[in-house]
């Protein structure tokens, strides 16, 4: 029994070590590779933009998406009027599944009416730089792996791949 425990403990230490090496290598700027497509490492978040974006988010977005990015309750369930509830923008939502270009388009022009979205556009009230700041704030709430995935799809969409 003791031998099994030692083998299990040693295996667990090896696994933890492998995870640490993987995570620390990305912290040091390793390329991000998904399905054999590599992109440069995700750029660090701009703390000035994050602070500005948080203020703008609270002013323009929190009313629907929640002060803590939590979205509406039951956000995956269609409302009685056929519209979709406002989704969360933290890692529990799907915002990080989309490239920057689409997210900025949605902020500017509103949600897609084909999906019965009631989200208004903000092109008349926010500048592009302010929309980018809000997006930077959203990214600051995501788990590292979610942020890396979102960076990867944005970079691939822009053709910013490593051969």
C-alpha positions as CSV (number, residue, x, y, z in Angstrom):
1,X,0.0,0.0,0.0
2,X,2.8,2.4,0.9
3,X,4.5,1.7,-2.5
4,X,1.3,2.6,-4.3
5,X,1.1,5.9,-2.3
6,X,4.7,6.8,-3.1
7,X,4.2,6.1,-6.9
8,X,1.0,8.1,-6.8
9,X,2.7,11.0,-5.0
10,X,5.7,10.9,-7.4
11,X,3.3,10.9,-10.4
12,X,1.4,13.9,-9.0
13,X,4.7,15.8,-8.5
14,X,5.7,15.1,-12.1
15,X,2.3,16.3,-13.4
16,X,2.5,19.5,-11.3
17,X,6.1,20.0,-12.6
18,X,4.9,19.6,-16.2
19,X,2.0,22.0,-15.7
20,X,4.4,24.6,-14.1
21,X,6.8,24.3,-17.0
22,X,4.0,24.9,-19.5
23,X,2.5,27.9,-17.6
24,X,5.9,29.5,-16.9
25,X,7.0,29.1,-20.5
26,X,4.0,31.1,-21.6
27,X,4.8,33.7,-19.0
28,X,8.2,34.1,-20.6
29,X,6.7,34.8,-24.0
30,X,6.4,31.5,-25.7
31,X,4.4,31.3,-28.9
32,X,0.8,30.1,-28.5
33,X,0.1,27.0,-30.6
34,X,-3.4,25.5,-31.2
35,X,-4.2,22.9,-33.8
36,X,-0.6,23.2,-35.2
37,X,-1.0,27.0,-35.8
38,X,1.4,29.2,-33.8
39,X,1.0,32.9,-33.1
40,X,3.3,35.3,-31.2
41,X,2.8,35.4,-27.4
42,X,-0.1,37.4,-26.1
43,X,0.9,41.0,-25.4
44,X,0.7,42.1,-21.8
45,X,-2.4,44.0,-20.7
46,X,-2.0,47.8,-20.7
47,X,-2.8,48.7,-17.1
48,X,-3.7,52.3,-18.0
49,X,-6.2,51.0,-20.6
50,X,-7.6,48.5,-18.1
51,X,-8.3,51.2,-15.6
52,X,-9.8,53.5,-18.2
53,X,-11.8,50.6,-19.6
54,X,-13.2,49.7,-16.2
55,X,-14.5,53.2,-15.7
56,X,-16.1,53.2,-19.2
57,X,-17.5,49.7,-18.7
58,X,-19.2,50.8,-15.5
59,X,-20.7,53.9,-17.3
60,X,-21.8,52.1,-20.5
61,X,-22.0,48.4,-20.0
62,X,-22.6,47.4,-16.3
63,X,-26.3,48.2,-16.4
64,X,-26.9,45.2,-18.6
65,X,-23.8,43.0,-18.2
66,X,-23.4,43.5,-14.4
67,X,-21.0,45.6,-12.4
68,X,-18.8,42.5,-11.9
69,X,-19.1,41.3,-15.5
70,X,-21.5,38.6,-14.4
71,X,-24.2,39.1,-17.0
72,X,-27.9,38.4,-16.4
73,X,-29.1,35.3,-14.6
74,X,-29.9,32.4,-16.9
75,X,-28.1,34.2,-19.8
76,X,-28.3,31.1,-22.0
77,X,-32.1,30.9,-21.8
78,X,-34.1,32.9,-24.3
79,X,-36.4,35.5,-22.6
80,X,-40.2,35.5,-23.2
81,X,-39.8,38.2,-25.8
82,X,-37.4,36.0,-27.8
83,X,-34.3,38.1,-26.9
84,X,-31.2,36.8,-25.3
85,X,-30.2,37.9,-21.8
86,X,-26.9,39.9,-21.5
87,X,-24.1,37.4,-21.2
88,X,-21.3,37.6,-18.7
89,X,-18.0,39.0,-19.9
90,X,-15.7,37.2,-17.4
91,X,-14.4,33.7,-18.2
92,X,-17.8,32.1,-17.4
93,X,-19.2,33.7,-20.5
94,X,-18.3,33.3,-24.2
95,X,-16.8,36.7,-25.0
96,X,-13.3,35.3,-25.0
97,X,-14.4,32.8,-27.8
98,X,-14.5,35.7,-30.3
99,X,-11.7,37.7,-32.0
100,X,-11.1,41.4,-31.1
101,X,-12.6,42.5,-34.5
102,X,-15.9,40.9,-33.8
103,X,-16.1,42.2,-30.2
104,X,-15.3,45.7,-31.3
105,X,-17.9,45.5,-34.1
106,X,-20.5,44.4,-31.5
107,X,-19.6,47.2,-29.1
108,X,-19.8,49.7,-32.0
109,X,-22.9,48.5,-33.8
110,X,-24.8,46.4,-31.3
111,X,-25.7,42.8,-31.1
112,X,-26.9,40.8,-34.1
113,X,-30.7,41.2,-34.7
114,X,-30.7,37.7,-36.2
115,X,-30.1,36.4,-32.7
116,X,-32.8,38.7,-31.2
117,X,-30.1,40.7,-29.5
118,X,-31.2,43.9,-27.8
119,X,-27.7,45.3,-27.3
120,X,-27.5,48.8,-28.6
121,X,-24.4,50.1,-30.5
122,X,-22.1,52.6,-28.9
123,X,-20.4,54.0,-32.0
124,X,-22.1,57.4,-31.4
125,X,-21.2,57.6,-27.7
126,X,-17.7,55.9,-27.5
127,X,-14.6,56.4,-29.6
128,X,-12.8,53.4,-31.0
129,X,-10.0,54.0,-28.4
130,X,-12.6,53.9,-25.6
131,X,-14.1,50.6,-27.0
132,X,-10.5,49.1,-27.1
133,X,-10.1,50.2,-23.5
134,X,-13.3,48.4,-22.5
135,X,-12.2,45.3,-24.3
136,X,-8.8,45.5,-22.5
137,X,-10.7,45.7,-19.2
138,X,-12.8,42.6,-20.1
139,X,-9.6,40.7,-20.9
140,X,-8.2,41.5,-17.5
141,X,-10.9,39.4,-15.9
142,X,-10.3,36.2,-18.0
143,X,-8.3,33.2,-17.0
144,X,-4.8,33.1,-18.6
145,X,-5.8,30.2,-20.9
146,X,-8.9,32.0,-22.0
147,X,-7.0,35.1,-22.8
148,X,-4.4,33.1,-24.7
149,X,-7.1,31.4,-26.7
150,X,-8.8,34.7,-27.5
151,X,-5.4,36.2,-28.5
152,X,-4.8,33.2,-30.7
153,X,-8.1,33.5,-32.6
154,X,-7.5,37.3,-33.0
155,X,-4.0,36.8,-34.3
156,X,-5.0,34.0,-36.7
157,X,-7.8,36.1,-38.1
158,X,-5.3,38.9,-38.7
159,X,-2.9,36.5,-40.4
160,X,-0.4,37.0,-37.6
161,X,0.9,33.5,-37.5
162,X,4.4,32.0,-37.1
163,X,5.4,29.7,-40.0
